[in-house]
């Protein structure tokens, strides 16, 4: 249903979602006020329903709840829980400002529990239907062996995508990849292929009705935001400079001050408790400060709750944290998993060294390494570094520096207040996702079982 009639499937899903949201609200009101129906102002609750539906639609879209088949069901449950929690916060805020707490908190909490239960069952049924009706996509992977290994390794962790890598082509020049046209549905093109080869593959896929995925390189990132111009009657692309305009930077700064100030005001008791826990857990300072590289490559000190032993780098020097790193304390594992160790960086935001959303700040030692390996790395310093960012929402802790840079440059290209708000909402899901805090590790895939001999 989803593959043949994508719009119909999403429409059915949307209608079902909104219907269950309304039903859960009415049930919650009925249950809470069953014995007091004559005394209740029911229109007050029902008049809030359109606001709830619009807000829920936006939050569901942000959390990807209208594209079910591409996710594991555990991811769907997590996204649903995060979206409904955000909806609860928004509804509480709206009811406070409009009704001065007249909207019962019991109704709100019961509504959320009923909505989660009913929507989880509904989405499970729809998710199973999409998986049953969705055909497996035979896939051709084109690129050099190292890139192909990396892509296959990642696909192995995402079986719900239903992409079956049937062929791997490591020699695009031979054009033998055209021989398997009848056997495949999708081509995945790696970043290092030449523009000439990519253009030929894209044209071939469009002409033959095949789906194509392009893994972008830096040149394509720059061109993706290009503006059309002309020289006389000659069309030209004018790539935009990767730096937000003054008005965007001003609005972003206002948002940073408002959000960081509000979070510090509400969470100061938590900050005090964490400070005491860090002091009791292991000897050393409560806060850990470190020099990082910020806007325009200016250095500043970033502050975090200490999550490692005080002598963590006394013998090794600067080293990226690895998976199951023995230097991390018992409390530090929890602080890192929940990102609570990052909360002191809100003071960096107030001071103007950082932003809520932006590329993560790196240490000068690693910045110089990355710049030597990837010259475009310098562009990520065109904006203030952030506590969270697009790379943190879409990537993982062990995502390669190159892929993180791709996400960072895409963010800089689209940098605005609306983008920041969406990333902030999506960050809530990252906080409870284990893969987002995994340390650096290497993975390998075996290409020998693919039919490379047929394709070069």
N, C-alpha and C positions, 0 to 999 in steps of 0.2 A: 504493500500500500504506500509506504513512504517513498520507495524508489520510483514507482510508476506514477503516483499522484501525490507529489510532495506537498502541494498547497492544500489539498483536501485533507491529508493526514494531519497537518498542523492546525487546520481549522477545527477538525474534530477534537483534537487534543486541547485547543484553546477553549472551546465551548465546554468541554468536560471539566477543565480546571476551574473556570469561572463559576460554573454551576455548583460544583462541590464547595467552593469558597463561600458562596451565598448560603447553601444548605447548612454548612457547619456553623455559620453565624446564627442562623435562625434556631438551630438546635441548641446552641449554647445559651441563647437568651431564654428559650423555653425551659431548659433544665435549671438554670440559676434562679429564675423567677416563677417557677411552677406554682408556688403557693401564694404569690403576690401579683398575679396577673392584673388584678383590678387597680393596683396602685402604680403600675409601671407606665412610663412614657415610651411605649414601643417605637413610635416614629423616630425618636432620637437615635435609636440603634439602626433602624432601617434606612434612614437618610444618610448614614455614613457608608452604606454599602457601595454606592458608585465610587467614592473616594478609595475604598479598600480594593475594588476591582482594578481600577486604573493603576494604583500603586503596585498591586500584586503583579499585574501584567508587565510593568517595567522591571520589577525585581526578578521575575521569572526569566525574562529575556536576558538580563544581565548575567544571570547564573546559568544560562544555557539549558533551561528546562523545557524548551520547545524542540530540542534536537536530542532525542533519547537514544537512538541506536548507536551513536558514536561513543557512548559512555558505558562504563560498568555500572551495575545497579547500585553498588555501594557508593559510587560517586554521585549518582542521582539522588540517593537518600541524603547524602551530605549537602548537596546543593539545595535540595528542598528544605532541609532544616535551616540552613543559613538564610535562604530567602524568606521563610516564614518568621524567623527571628527578627530580621530587618523590618518585615512588615509589622510585627508586634511593636517594635520601637517607634516606627513612624505613626502607627495608629494611637499609641499612648501619647506621643507628642501632640498630635492633632487634637485629640480629645481633651488634653490639658489646656491648650490655648483656646479652644472653641467652647468647651463645656465646663471648664473649671472642675475637673475630676468627676463630672456627672456621669461619664461613661464608665460603667463598672469594670474594675480591673479583673474581677472574677470571670466576667464574660470574655474579656480579651484573652486571658490565659487559657480558658476552656476552649475558646474558638480556635486558638493556635493548635492545641492538642488534637482537637477533632479534625482540623484541616490537615494536619500532618498525617494522621491515620488514614483518612479517606483518600487524600491525594497520593499517598504512598501506594495504596492498593490499586488505585486507578492507573497510576503511571507504571506500576509493575505489569499490569495487564497489557497496556499499550506497548511497553518496552518488549514484552515477550512476543506480541503480535508483529512488531516491526522486525524483530530478529528472525521470526519464522518466515515472514514474507520477503525479507531482504536477501537477495542472492549474493553469494560470495564473489568478490571481485578478483579475478585473476590479474596479477600485476606484473609489469615489466619494469625493472629497476635499471636505470642507465647512469653510469658514472664510473669513477676509478674505484679499484677494489677497496681502498680505505673508507671512502664515503659510503659505499654499498654496505660494508660491514656495519657501519654506524647506524644506517637507516634500518637495516634488518634487525639489529639488536633492539632498537626502540620499538619496532613493530611487534616483536615478540612479547613485549610488555603490554601491548594494546590489542589483545585478540578480539575484543568486541568490535573493532573497526571492520573486521571481516575481509581484510586485504590478504590475499594469498600470493606471496611472491613466487611466481612460477618460473620466471626467467630473470637472469641478470646479464646485462651487456656491459662489458668493460672496454669495448673498442667501438666507439660510435662511428668512426670514420669508415668502417667496413659496410655500414648500413645493413648489416644482417638482421638488425632489430625489426626491420620491416617484414621479415619472413614469418613472424609469429603474430601478425595482425589479427588473424581470425581467432587466436587462442586467448587474447587478453582483453580486458575492459578498461584498464588504467595504466598509464605510464607515469612513473615518478622520476623526475630528471634532477640529478644532483647539481650542486652549485658550480662546480669547477669546469663544467663543459663550456665550450666557446659559445659566443652569441650566435654565430652562424649555425652551429649544431642545434642550439635551443630553438632558434627560429624555424628551422626545418622540421623539428619534432612537433612543435606547436601547430604549425601549418598542417602537417600530416594528420595529427590527432583531430583537428577541426574538420578536415576533409573526410575523415573516415569515421566520425562519430565516436571517438575515444576520449575518455576523460584524461586530463593531464594535470599533474602537480609539479610545480617548479620550486625547488629549494633555492631561495634568493641568495645572491652574493651582494657585496657592498655597492657595486655599480648599479644594480637593479633597485636597491633601496633608495639611492639618490634619485634615480629616474622616476620612481613611483610617485613622487610628489611634484614632478615637474609641471610647469605652467606652459601652455601653448602660446607661442609668440610667432612673429614672422619677420623675414627680411625681404621687403618688397612682397612678392607672392610666394616666397619660399617658406614653408612652415618650419619652425624651429622649436625645440623644447628648451625651456629655461629652468634648470634644476634650482630649487629653492635652497637658500643657505640654511643649514641645520641649526637654527637658533630662533627661539620664540620672539615675537614682536614685543615692543615695550608694553602695550596694553595687556597682552597675555601675561607677561611677567608681573605686572602690577596686580592684576586680579588673582593670580596664583599666590602672590605674597599675602594678600588679604585673607585668602582661604587658609593658608598655612597658619597664620596667627590665630584665626578664629578656631580652627580645629585643634591645634596643639594646646592653646589656652584652655579650651573646654575639656579636653581629655585629661590634662593635668589637674584641673579643678575637681573633676569627679573621681579620679583614680589615685589621688594622693594617699589615701589609707593603704591601698595595695602597694604603692611604692615603698611606704614605711615598713610594711610586713616583709616584703622581698628583701629590703636592705638588712633587716634583722636576721632573716633566714640565711642570707649569703655570709654574714659575719659568723654565725654559729656553725655553718656547714664545713668551712675550711679556713685555715689561717690566711690572712692577706687583706687587702683593701676591699671595700664594698664595691666601689666603682672601678672600672677599668678604662683608662683613657689611652688613646692611640692616635698617632698622626695619620691623617688620611688626605687624599687629594680631592679638592672640590672644584668649584666654578673657576674657569680659566686657569686650571692647574694650580690654584692657590692652596697651600696646605693649612689644615686646621685640626683641632683635636676633637675626636668623636668620643662620646661617653656611653658606656654600656654597663649593666650589672655584670660583675665578674663571673664567668662560667667555667673558667679553667684554673688550674693550679697557678699560684702566684709566680712560680718559676718555670712556666710552661715552655718558654723559648730561650731559657738561659744557656742551653747547650746547642740547640739546633738552629737558632736564628729564625727569621720569618719563614713560616711553613703554613700552607693552607690546611684547615681542619679536615681530617679524614673521617671516614665512617668508623664508628666505634673507637674514636680517638681516646687513648688512655689519659690524655691530659685534661679531659673534661671531667669536672666534679660530678658527684651524684645529683646535687641540686641543679648543676649546670645543664645536665641532659634535659631536665624538665623545662628550665628557662629557655633553652634553645628550641625545644620542640614547640613551645607555645609562643615563642618570640617575645616573651616578657623581658628578656635581657636587653631588648632594643628600646624599651620605654624611655630611659634617660635621654635618648636622642631627641626627644621632644623639646628639651632645653636647647639643643643645637638648632632646632627649627626656629624657636623664638629668637635666638641670637642672630639668625639670618645665615648661618653657615650651611644649613640643609633645608630641604623642602619635605613635605609629607610624601610626595610622589616624585620619583626621579631615579636615575641610575644609582645603584648602590655604590657608596664611596669605597675606593680601594686604597691600599697602602702604597706609598710612593715606590717602594721596592718592586712590587708587582706591576704597578703602572708602567714603569720603565721596561719591564720584560714584555708586557703586552704590546706596548707601542713599537718595540723592535720587531715583534712577530706580526702584528696587525697595524699598519700605519694609520688606518681609519679610527683606531681606538681613541685618538686625540679628540674626536668630535663629541664624545660622550661628556666632555667637560664644558660643553657649551651651555649647560644648564646646571643648576644646583643638584647635588646628589640627594637621594631621597631615602626615607625609611622603608618604603615599599616602592614597587615599580612594575612595569609591564613584564620584565624578565622574571620577577618573583611570582607574578600571577600565572604566567604561561609556562615558565621553565621550572627547574628544580635547583636545589643547591648544587648538585653535581652536573648541571648543564654546562657544556663547554663554554669557555670565555668567548669564542667566536659567535656562538648562537645567542649568548646573553647580549653581546654587542649588537646583533641584528635587532633584537627586541628593544634595546635601549635607543637605537637610532630611529626605529619606527615610532617610538614614543615621542622623541624630540621633534620629529616631523609633524606629529599630530597634537603636540602639547597645548592643552587648554584646560579651563576649569572643569568642563563637562567630562573630559577624559579622566581627569584626576578623581572626580567623584565616583565614576564607574570603577576605577582601579581600587579605590578605598573600599567600596562595597565588596568587590571580588576578593580583596585581601582577607576578609573574615574567613572565607573557606580555606585559604592557604594556611591559616593559623592552626587548623586542626587536621592538616594533611601531612602524613608522615614523610612522603616522598619529597616534600618541599624542603626538608631539613636534613636530608641524607648527605653524608660527607662525600668527598671526591673519591671516586673509584673507577676502575677501568672495566670495560665489558668487551666481549669478543663474540663474533658469530662465525660460523663455518660456512664458507661459500661453496665448498666442494659439492654439497648436495643439490645445488641449483644447476640448471642446464646451461652452464657457461660455454661449454664446448660448441653449442649450436650458435652462439651469438658473439663469438670473438674472444 
